[in-house]
């Protein structure tokens, strides 16, 4: 099994570069940059609750095997995640399932109360697949839930590692999570029955997950997969907020083209000292975004000097 893990993560070393950090002068700089406004990093008034949902059968992840509050179905992500036969064999040996039976696992932080609340789904980026990334957004889940948002940090670790043809899959899996949420809110007895405001849906992603959110927006409005018209879509969620954190861009091109993005509020954040994505790739989807429906929208690009 150790050889399998080594094989899966071998490609990661080429994605990182050494960093040389300058001395921290934030105290001096920020002293001249004060804003007279409430601190958005402070907790809000809501009591925060937490649960996980998932397959209930995960061989490697106890959080998605022993303690899931909601059991979810597996989905066939094979049209969207490309891998060689050997990669497919190795990954099934590692995870106990193949990409045709991809689980919908997530950690959820949510406010206590009747709702309905805005729903935010966040997807992590690429990393060692066995050093799980989905728990890393606990701080953000706690904060947003205290301020009246539901946040679901989804598990896509099983497409992490050395794959290079999986970004369409990251996007599609995110939409399948929203599909699962639609079932949650329609099911009496579910903890989230009638708890989601479906007019207020946001998606967020980091790195490859940040690249995937642009694809998710496009897939959401399409009837069929651009690379295979035999694969039908029927999502049509009211996604009105998109956040991309140090995103990649262009690793997947639907039908060989960079996708257009329209009529959605968009925020992209990039740190100048990012250890993996060394250029501000997120400015490219920012530049492609167009507002064509006459409604009120905004887009914002935030380049953060010295941030990693």
C-alpha positions, 0 to 999 in steps of 0.5 A: 500500500505504501508503494501505491501512496507514493505513486499517487503523490509522486507528481506533487513535487513538481507543483511546488517551488521554493519561497524566499520571504521578505521581512514582515512589515505588516504592522507598519503598512496596516497602521496606515490602512485602517478601515472604520467598519465592523471586523468581518472576522469576528464571530456572529450571533448564531450558535454553530452546529456541525455534522458530516454526511457521506457514504457511511462505508468509507474504508479510509475516512472514519468521519465518513464511515462511523459518524455520518448524520446523512447517508448519500449516494455514490455518483459516476464521475468517470466521464469527467475524471480521466485516468489510465487503467493503472491509475484506476487500479491503484486508486481503487486499491487505495480508496476501496472504490472506483471513480464510477462510485465516487462518494459525496462526503462533506463536513458541514457547519451550520447555524442553529435556528429555523432558517432558511440560510444561504448555502455555501459549498467549498472545494479544496485544491490538489494535495497529497490525497492521503493528507486530507484537505477538507477539514482545513476549512473548519475555521471558515465554517465556524465563522460563516455559520456564526454569521448565518451561513451553511458551509459544506466543505466537500471531500474531493481527496480521491481525485487529488495527487498525480491526476491531470485530467480531473478538473471537470470532475471537481466541478461536476462533483461540486454540483452533485453535492448541491443536488444532494442538498436539494434532496436534503431540503425536500426530505422531512426529518432531514436536519436541513429540511427547508433550511436552505435559501435556494435564492442564495447559493455560493460556491468557493474553491482553492487552487484546482478547486478555485479553477473548478468553480468557473467550470461549475458555473458553466456546467450549471447552465448547460443541458449537456457536458461539452466534451460528451453530449451523451452526458446530460445535465439538469442542475440550474441552481441559483448560484449568485456568488463565486469565490476563487482562492488562488485558482488555476485556470485553463487546466480544463478547457471545455470543448478545447476553449476557455469557458465564458462566465456570465452574470454571477458575483465573483471574487478572486483572491491571490497571494503574492507568495503562494507556494504553488500558483506563482502567477495571478491566474485568477485574473483571467476568469475575472477578465472573461466574466461578463454581465449581460442580463441587466441585473446588478452584479459585481466582480472583484480581484484582490491581490494580497502582497506577501500572502501565501 
